[in-house]
Amino acid sequence: MKVITKVKSIKMLAYSKNILSKMSFDAALFKKELSKAYQNLLEEEMDELLCWVRQNFGKQYELQPIYLKKYLAKC
């Protein structure tokens, strides 16, 4: 079982935002990187990342079928 600490999750959130900004030109790459990010974040960081994606890229890059219903953020 993988243990994700708060510090690691916060660093991963910043890293994920950086990578996703660079991958926004290709929807398939963006979704792949977003899926990877969800695996390495705590629930509250997942919510923050989803809000960030919605604010910066709109709903076309969301991964609704991939993450669990409880991770849907209210943005």
Buried (B, 14 or more C-beta within 10 A) or exposed (E): EEEEEEEEBBEBBEEBBEBBEEBBEEEEBBBEBBEBBBEBBBEEBBBBBBEBBBEEBEEEBBBEEEBEEEBEBEE
